[in-house]
Amino acid sequence: MTKAELVAKIADDAGLTKVQAEKALNSFMAATTAALKAGDKITLTGFGTFSAVNRAARIGRNPQTGKELKIAAKTNGKFAPGKALKDLKAKPVKAAPKAKAPAKKK
């Protein structure tokens, strides 16, 4: 699902215009990003938790040359799904029936 499809779904479900739904989604993303940058955690009960994870600086290797290089410390966002998402059962994908080869003419 793309962002445009998500905006259309939110607009349809909430009875909003697409412009209003996009503003709401952009606001959610901005608020989440700002909270994570501040080191806060966002918990949406039943859905999941967004948090920031600090990665320490480390020594890595260039796979082509084998030369060591320093990898700087950084902060990444992390999402841990809640119970409702963990218990989801994906719909099985049905395999397309195999096309039969055309009969050979004699």
C-alpha positions as a LaTeX table, in Angstrom:
\begin{tabular}{lrrr}
\hline
Residue & $x$ (\AA) & $y$ (\AA) & $z$ (\AA) \\
\hline
Met1 & 0.00 & 0.00 & 0.00 \\
Thr2 & 1.37 & 3.40 & $-0.95$ \\
Lys3 & 0.97 & 6.61 & 1.01 \\
Ala4 & $-1.66$ & 7.82 & $-1.49$ \\
Glu5 & $-3.64$ & 4.59 & $-1.05$ \\
Leu6 & $-3.39$ & 4.91 & 2.74 \\
Val7 & $-4.58$ & 8.51 & 2.60 \\
Ala8 & $-7.54$ & 7.47 & 0.43 \\
Lys9 & $-8.43$ & 4.64 & 2.86 \\
Ile10 & $-8.21$ & 6.96 & 5.90 \\
Ala11 & $-10.35$ & 9.57 & 4.14 \\
Asp12 & $-12.98$ & 6.96 & 3.23 \\
Asp13 & $-13.07$ & 5.33 & 6.68 \\
Ala14 & $-13.11$ & 8.58 & 8.67 \\
Gly15 & $-15.41$ & 10.55 & 6.37 \\
Leu16 & $-12.72$ & 13.13 & 5.63 \\
Thr17 & $-11.50$ & 14.66 & 2.42 \\
Lys18 & $-8.22$ & 13.34 & 1.04 \\
Val19 & $-6.58$ & 16.68 & 1.85 \\
Gln20 & $-7.68$ & 16.44 & 5.50 \\
Ala21 & $-6.59$ & 12.80 & 5.72 \\
Glu22 & $-3.18$ & 13.63 & 4.26 \\
Lys23 & $-2.73$ & 16.48 & 6.76 \\
Ala24 & $-3.61$ & 14.08 & 9.61 \\
Leu25 & $-1.18$ & 11.43 & 8.36 \\
Asn26 & 1.60 & 14.00 & 7.85 \\
Ser27 & 0.95 & 15.35 & 11.35 \\
Phe28 & 1.20 & 11.82 & 12.82 \\
Met29 & 4.48 & 11.18 & 11.01 \\
Ala30 & 5.94 & 14.55 & 12.08 \\
Ala31 & 4.88 & 14.10 & 15.71 \\
Thr32 & 6.29 & 10.56 & 15.77 \\
Thr33 & 9.60 & 11.69 & 14.26 \\
Ala34 & 9.89 & 14.61 & 16.72 \\
Ala35 & 9.12 & 12.37 & 19.71 \\
Leu36 & 11.71 & 9.79 & 18.64 \\
Lys37 & 14.34 & 12.51 & 18.09 \\
Ala38 & 13.62 & 13.70 & 21.65 \\
Gly39 & 14.16 & 10.15 & 22.93 \\
Asp40 & 10.51 & 9.52 & 23.77 \\
Lys41 & 8.57 & 6.34 & 23.14 \\
Ile42 & 5.13 & 6.24 & 21.48 \\
Thr43 & 2.84 & 3.39 & 22.48 \\
Leu44 & $-0.38$ & 2.72 & 20.59 \\
Thr45 & $-2.07$ & 0.02 & 22.65 \\
Gly46 & $-2.91$ & $-3.02$ & 20.59 \\
Phe47 & $-1.01$ & $-1.70$ & 17.55 \\
Gly48 & 2.60 & $-1.30$ & 18.63 \\
Thr49 & 5.37 & 0.85 & 20.03 \\
Phe50 & 7.69 & 3.25 & 18.25 \\
Ser51 & 11.01 & 3.88 & 20.00 \\
Ala52 & 14.49 & 5.21 & 19.30 \\
Val53 & 17.49 & 2.89 & 19.45 \\
Asn54 & 21.03 & 4.19 & 19.83 \\
Arg55 & 23.70 & 2.30 & 17.91 \\
Ala56 & 27.26 & 2.65 & 19.17 \\
Ala57 & 30.17 & 3.55 & 16.94 \\
Arg58 & 32.03 & 0.51 & 15.67 \\
Ile59 & 34.72 & $-0.70$ & 13.32 \\
Gly60 & 33.53 & $-2.23$ & 10.06 \\
Arg61 & 35.23 & $-3.60$ & 6.98 \\
Asn62 & 35.00 & $-2.65$ & 3.33 \\
Pro63 & 33.96 & $-5.95$ & 1.73 \\
Gln64 & 35.87 & $-5.21$ & $-1.49$ \\
Thr65 & 39.21 & $-4.25$ & 0.03 \\
Gly66 & 39.00 & $-5.70$ & 3.54 \\
Lys67 & 40.20 & $-2.34$ & 4.88 \\
Glu68 & 38.84 & $-1.33$ & 8.30 \\
Leu69 & 36.72 & 1.79 & 8.58 \\
Lys70 & 34.95 & 3.62 & 11.38 \\
Ile71 & 31.16 & 3.54 & 11.40 \\
Ala72 & 29.73 & 6.48 & 13.34 \\
Ala73 & 27.20 & 6.14 & 16.15 \\
Lys74 & 23.63 & 6.86 & 15.15 \\
Thr75 & 20.04 & 6.65 & 16.30 \\
Asn76 & 17.51 & 4.52 & 14.44 \\
Gly77 & 13.76 & 4.26 & 14.78 \\
Lys78 & 12.32 & 0.93 & 15.86 \\
Phe79 & 8.78 & $-0.47$ & 15.75 \\
Ala80 & 7.67 & $-3.34$ & 17.96 \\
Pro81 & 4.27 & $-4.72$ & 16.94 \\
Gly82 & 1.57 & $-5.08$ & 19.58 \\
Lys83 & $-0.50$ & $-8.18$ & 20.28 \\
Ala84 & $-3.10$ & $-7.39$ & 17.61 \\
Leu85 & $-0.41$ & $-7.25$ & 14.91 \\
Lys86 & 1.47 & $-10.28$ & 16.21 \\
Asp87 & $-1.70$ & $-12.37$ & 16.11 \\
Leu88 & $-2.50$ & $-11.49$ & 12.50 \\
Lys89 & $-2.83$ & $-14.41$ & 10.20 \\
Ala90 & $-1.90$ & $-13.60$ & 6.65 \\
Lys91 & $-4.28$ & $-14.73$ & 3.97 \\
Pro92 & $-2.64$ & $-17.51$ & 2.00 \\
Val93 & $-1.71$ & $-16.55$ & $-1.52$ \\
Lys94 & $-3.29$ & $-18.88$ & $-4.01$ \\
Ala95 & $-0.93$ & $-20.07$ & $-6.69$ \\
Ala96 & $-2.08$ & $-19.28$ & $-10.19$ \\
Pro97 & $-3.14$ & $-22.41$ & $-12.06$ \\
Lys98 & $-0.51$ & $-23.65$ & $-14.45$ \\
Ala99 & $-1.31$ & $-23.00$ & $-18.06$ \\
Lys100 & $-1.62$ & $-26.17$ & $-20.08$ \\
Ala101 & 0.54 & $-26.49$ & $-23.14$ \\
Pro102 & $-1.46$ & $-26.36$ & $-26.38$ \\
Ala103 & $-2.14$ & $-29.75$ & $-27.89$ \\
Lys104 & 0.23 & $-30.74$ & $-30.67$ \\
Lys105 & $-1.30$ & $-31.12$ & $-34.10$ \\
Lys106 & $-0.60$ & $-34.35$ & $-35.94$ \\
\hline
\end{tabular}
